[in-house]
Amino acid sequence: MTKIFLTGMIFVLMISGLYAAPDTTNVTLGKKKKIVQIIDNYEGTNVMVGENGGIIVHDGGDTVKIKLGRKGLKIVESDNGTNIQILDENDIEREFHHKFSKRFKGNWAGFEFGMNNYLTPDFTLPNNFMTLHTGKSWNVNINFLQYSLPIVKQSVGLVTGLGFQMNDYKFSSNNNIQKDAVGNIIELPYAENLHTSKLHANYLTLPLILEFHLNPDRFGRKFYISGGIIGSMKLWSYTKVKYYDQGNKIKNKVRDDFSISPLQAAATLRFGFKTIRVFANYNLNTLFETGKGPELYPFSVGLVLLQF
């Protein structure tokens, strides 16, 4: 019986030695805030930066795994060469056993690029001096501030924030626009063959959007649909024409308010899946102040090229 007991103790000590506590080094700020943790054990070396592991590097010899926020890389060396895999959130949770917060986070902040045009009250494109070249009328949005308010866990929430919107309206005819003596918008024709003719307007935007994350347990933030209102305040506007006279480039830029409505509201519809994100905005009020210009309702359609 004693031999069996001693044999068992020796076996336990051997196992304990094999799985001994790892060598751990902590770098802290003050008494509690941990900045860097380094763990070196039989599995390799693990370096974690930040209290919540914002950056994690695991060196396991032939395999190196790197986590940067919600993205990562896995580099595997083998006899067949080097394989590099890009990791998403699900991969990171599996490879690093790192659980991300399941809080609701909207999809407003980012860089958007699209095309502009406007519709008449009967939902047709204008056929006069306001006709645009749609393929050259750009809409650029830099949505720099976002606040997300959850309603139903990570599935439904309200999204607001701030953005900066830039709209180019490039005319397709050989004309531009101007204000007459009482502020009405009228045609400004040109005898020269215009190379560029446009109206440009910049806005500060403030959204109120209801967003749904479809099946968040499976897709997370990869699959969403949202809709709401984007309010905007005009900051400044100008017209610009460019043409050539006997080989010389001539530019004419006029800064004015051009009787553009100072406050506007647009309905917005947005959806996305993985890296494909689309938006469509339609103004609920007219481009120009009532009675000061043609009754036109701007709209824009485009892609979210970069999320912040």
Secondary structure, 3 states (H helix, E strand, C coil): CHHHHHHHHHHHHHHHHHCCCCEEEEEEECCCEEEEEEEEECCEEEEEECCCCCEEEEECCCEEEEEECCEEEEEEEECCEEEEEEECHHHHHHHHCCCCCCCCCCCCCEEEEEEEEEECCCCCCCCCCCCECHHHCEEEEEEEEEEEEEEECCCEEEEEEEEEEEEEEEECCCEEEEECCCCCEEEEECCCCEEEEEEEEEEEEEEEEEEEECCHHHHHHHEEEEEEEEEEEEEEEEEEEEEEECCEEEEEEEECCCCECCEEEEEEEEEEECCEEEEEEEECCCCECCCCCCCCEEEEEEEEEEEC
